[in-house]
Amino acid sequence: MSYGKIGQRLGRVEGPAKVTGEAKYTADILLPGMIWGKVLRSPLPHAKIVAIDTREAEQMPGILAVLTAKDLPDLLTGRLVYDMPVLAIDRVRFIGEKVAVVAAEDPDMAEDALASIDVEYEEMPAVFDAHEAMNPEAPLLHPDYRSYAHAPEKFFSDIPNVHSHVTWELGDIDKGFALAKQVFEHTFSTPAVHQGYIEPHASVVAIDPDGRVNVWISNKMPVRARELLADVIELPEERIVVHLAQIGADFGGKGSLMDAPLCYHLAKRTGRPVKMVMSYTEELMAGNPRHPTSIFLRTGVTEEGQIVARQAKVVFNSGAYAAFKPVPFVNIPGAKDAAGVYGTPHIRIDAYSVYANCVPSGHFRAPGDLQVNFAVESSMDMIAEDLGLDRLEFRKQNLLKDGDWVPGGPQLEEVRVAETLAAAVKASSWNQPKSQPNRGLGLAVSHRLIGTGEANTQLTLKEDGTIQVLTPVPEVGTGAHTILQQIVAETLFLPLDQVRVETASEIFKTDSGSGASRVTYVGGQVVQQAAGELMKLILAAGAKGLGCAENEVVFEGGRVVRSDSDGSLSLVEVAKLGGDGKSALRVKKLLNLSEGPPMTTFTAQVVELEVDPETGQIRLLDVVTAHDVGTIINPLGHQGQIEGGLLQGVGFGLLEELRIEDGQVSTLNLGDYKLPNIRDIPPLTTVLVEEELGPAPFHGKAIGESSITPTGAAIANAVYDAVGVRFHDLPINAEKVYWALQQHRGGKG
Amino acid sequence: MTHTIRLNVNGKEHTVEVSSRRLLVDCLRYDLGLTGTKEGCSVGVCGACTVLMDGKPISSCLALALFADGKEIVTVEGLAREDRLDRVQQAFIDYGGFQCGICTPGMVVTAKALLDENPDPSVDEIKEWMMGNLCRCTGYYKVIESIQGAAAAEEGGG
């Protein structure tokens, strides 16, 4: 099909504001009389707080308030389960936990005062590894977990420190293994990695004289943030307004309140607006990184090479709190993909989310998917080799088909994995003879179900004839606002510049915000439906103005036109006429999609690389990423999602690791924590396997969390192909490769 | 201890009282209200705080405000002329050279300095010059396309 606005390669609507510096992020909010908050963090991983002496700090110049837990309500908070104090109450559970907060005239003064706060601790035994934390003798981090607000009983476990145990099953796992000729067992692990957004978390709170609490916060779910904040500061939601600022990227990490409750308490105490901005060191020490994960896979395969059983045990190190997990089961959804893209009749997946004395983990683009895909796709190569099968043919033989079920998902229709995999292989040098020593090829395939949830909008025909689209979804960088503009313009047959997307959170009661590759799908549908309803109102008002029946008018060239005569009205004129009773022409709509479509999206990648046998350095020679896509709404933004996600996948595979030693993060700045830079980018070929059958408006599909997932596994498989060394953990950095090659040679010699 | 410094920012003279340890990024953002310049890593790695000092890109998070005394500073707010975007800014929009936009002020300022020095850079030259600017959103492919696009656009044109 051809469309007018859909499919146009468009620069983003907020582009001019962003390239001129006019765009305001939370840290850019400057208010008269604003002061600064800074927190003192725990230097110990697990300790009782015996005493805190703040007297000296309180007397220092420029210090306006010093607060500890005793100054705050005795409440806990979290994105779903409330298990985290705003400031540590009697006990600290990780290095970096907030213990006290200072408000000062400027940040330097606040920083100076922190050094004068004296905290007496009594150290307690700590546990850092998730598996060790599951031992009966391990110290318990949260003995009262079951009493915490919103802790879901269904997922309680008797295993120590496991706060959530989720099981996904298909078929009968014992029966499956009984059918198998051979059973393979593999274990893999991946480290904590930071989202790496360049904007550290920031919060600003200003309390109006009438008690209204104004909040600016780096949070992609402002409606939910208001609800959570209301609970933890004990105010009705109606008193709180969350103002939407630009967000300096999210990648899953910007869904919590972070320092907003502290800003509120400081603002209340001092009567001044308060800003808190985390330093990047604080981000790396106490942000909410991707979970360190270990994945155990047990795979049953028939004599013919058919996978008949897959058992998986996925252990996520949750860190000291579960507070950063937003999903109802308080675990990591990606674990359900532990059977990969392979039709497996008998599956059992157990995911354990485990407390340990480390930085609390959170969501990062495709949460859990990357970890589990690294395991699944590495194991596919290993099993194929053991069986003497070609690794591509072994995959092809087992791919999902129409009618197959996926764990935690629907019975699939329109399965396009074979086409996607074939396209990736075809665009690569897979079928060419191996060129040189130390070079290798690897492939990996993944899928991702589209996200569901709630989305809101309010559409208004304004007096100037433009359509105002109000959304509570902030622009986190994904291009969501541009897409919403396109969908409304397309639906109303209007030029793009006649549709203005603006943000507002206070008029909406509930909303899922940005995440889970949801916005184009759920948010797109709600604006599309609202635009359809607004069109009806416009036609009705126009017909009334033209003195005819509604079925005698059409919308043409941006005007309401009588089909039987020359009479017509512009949108400016229609707006002046208004709707019934001269009210504005307006549609407010909430869409709640609890169930997703019977469809998923596939990604297949082929990586070619070269290992320097002397240094262990890996050079990516070529990357092919193939995607099963529907109608592409904005090709520029779509490709941007693919490229950005891919490089994050490269970082996960080759570079990134939040090193944690005895609970202490040791990569505490962006010099030590390596994000890929412009010289790390590989030559990239993107293949789009297009068909107009997606579930989003105009048959679009999700793309935001696709390209990031299989890259780590494709790299690991290519390294094995190049030098014969199998890595069971990421990242595969030069140092690791160097030592592995030394050992490999030693073993051979 | 406070000092009085004079600096020219985007063609405008300012006299500011700053403490000895005031950083240039804070002076620009909070003393002058020019919040277009961003602070990311605070250790001179990410490049979000890049400004031009006498035409050369520097990390304003590492420079003391005192260091800018008597200097000419250009920030992202100083690139557009009379509501007309600089070709680098326009190209970053047209070629998708940013997503969330937090690194963009530093990116466009750094790219502007590159094209001032080398109007027709190769991809390798772009990579060499831009490696001090981190972007987590784009994967850099469209940053390169944006800079090439800006180089190809006529001087002063959109």
Interface residues (C-beta under 8 A of the other chain):
Chain A: G11 R12 E14 G15 P16 A17 K18 V19 T20 G21 E22 A23 K24 Y25 A27 D28 L30 D108 Q195 G196 Y197 I198 E199 P200 Q246 I247 G248 A249 D250 F251 V277 S279 Y280 T281 E475 V476 G477 T478 G479 L636 G637 Q639 G640 E643 G644 G645 L646 L647 Q648 N669 L670 G671 L675 P676 N677 I678 R679 I681 L684
Chain B: S19 R21 R29 Y30 G33 L34 T35 G36 T37 K38 E39 G40 C41 S42 V43 V45 C46 A48 T75 V76 E77 L79 A80 L85 Q89 Q90 F92 I93 D94 Y95 G96 F98 Q99 C100 G101 I102 C103 T104 P105 V108 I126 K127 E128 M130 M131 G132 N133 L134 C135 R136 C137 T138 G139 Y140 Y141 K142 V143 I144
